[in-house]
């Protein structure tokens, strides 16, 4: 049995998401679970736009516009998960609000 990290403080099941999807577009990520495994994440528009602006601002190429394809988003998520899992726990610190 492998343990899968969840990169959000709030979660919702696919079943609950289908009932009222708009209530889960928040100002923080919400993990969507299917059979107790992360199926994806929901972001509100403000947070998504902030993420895009941050990526564009920190881009190596000047004037780059970040408009990811589905495949590129998957690659970015996979690389992020790889980096987080490779980081020792003592370097990650704790989550605080």
C-alpha positions as CSV (number, residue, x, y, z in Angstrom):
1,X,0.0,0.0,0.0
2,X,1.5,3.3,-1.0
3,X,0.8,6.6,0.6
4,X,-0.1,9.4,-1.7
5,X,0.5,13.0,-0.6
6,X,-2.4,15.5,-0.8
7,X,-1.2,19.1,-1.6
8,X,-4.3,20.8,-0.2
9,X,-5.9,21.3,3.2
10,X,-9.4,20.8,1.9
11,X,-10.7,17.7,0.1
12,X,-13.9,16.7,-1.7
13,X,-15.0,13.4,-3.1
14,X,-16.0,13.2,-6.8
15,X,-19.5,12.3,-5.7
16,X,-19.8,15.5,-3.6
17,X,-18.2,17.6,-6.4
18,X,-20.8,16.4,-8.9
19,X,-23.7,17.7,-6.6
20,X,-22.5,21.3,-6.3
21,X,-19.3,21.9,-8.2
22,X,-19.3,25.7,-8.0
23,X,-19.0,25.7,-4.2
24,X,-15.5,24.2,-4.4
25,X,-13.9,27.0,-6.5
26,X,-12.2,28.6,-3.5
27,X,-9.3,30.9,-2.9
28,X,-7.2,27.8,-2.0
29,X,-6.7,24.5,-3.7
30,X,-9.2,21.7,-3.1
31,X,-8.1,18.1,-3.7
32,X,-10.6,15.9,-5.5
33,X,-10.6,12.3,-4.3
34,X,-11.8,9.3,-6.1
35,X,-11.5,6.0,-4.1
36,X,-9.5,7.8,-1.5
37,X,-6.8,8.8,-4.1
38,X,-6.2,12.3,-5.5
39,X,-7.9,12.5,-8.9
40,X,-7.1,16.2,-9.3
41,X,-7.2,19.7,-7.8
42,X,-9.7,22.5,-8.1
43,X,-8.5,26.1,-8.1
44,X,-10.6,29.3,-8.0
45,X,-10.0,31.8,-10.8
46,X,-8.1,34.3,-8.7
47,X,-5.6,31.7,-7.4
48,X,-5.1,30.2,-10.9
49,X,-4.5,33.7,-12.3
50,X,-2.0,34.4,-9.5
51,X,-0.1,31.2,-10.3
52,X,0.0,32.1,-14.0
53,X,1.3,35.6,-13.2
54,X,3.9,34.2,-10.9
55,X,5.1,31.7,-13.5
56,X,5.3,34.4,-16.1
57,X,7.2,36.8,-13.8
58,X,9.7,34.2,-12.9
59,X,10.2,32.9,-16.4
60,X,13.8,32.6,-17.7
61,X,12.8,34.1,-21.0
62,X,11.9,37.8,-21.0
63,X,8.4,38.5,-22.1
64,X,7.3,34.9,-22.0
65,X,3.6,34.2,-21.8
66,X,2.8,31.0,-19.9
67,X,-0.2,29.3,-21.4
68,X,0.2,25.6,-20.6
69,X,-1.3,22.7,-22.5
70,X,-2.8,19.8,-20.7
71,X,0.4,17.7,-21.3
72,X,2.6,20.6,-20.0
73,X,0.5,20.9,-16.8
74,X,0.9,17.2,-16.2
75,X,4.7,17.4,-16.7
76,X,4.9,20.4,-14.3
77,X,2.8,18.6,-11.6
78,X,4.9,15.5,-12.0
79,X,8.1,17.4,-11.6
80,X,6.8,19.3,-8.6
81,X,5.7,16.1,-6.9
82,X,9.1,14.6,-7.7
83,X,10.9,17.5,-6.1
84,X,8.7,17.6,-3.0
85,X,9.1,13.8,-2.5
86,X,12.8,14.1,-2.8
87,X,13.1,16.9,-0.2
88,X,13.9,15.7,3.3
89,X,11.1,16.3,5.8
90,X,13.2,18.5,8.0
91,X,13.7,20.9,5.1
92,X,9.9,21.1,4.3
93,X,9.0,22.7,7.5
94,X,5.4,22.9,8.8
95,X,2.3,24.4,7.3
96,X,0.9,27.4,9.1
97,X,-2.0,29.7,8.4
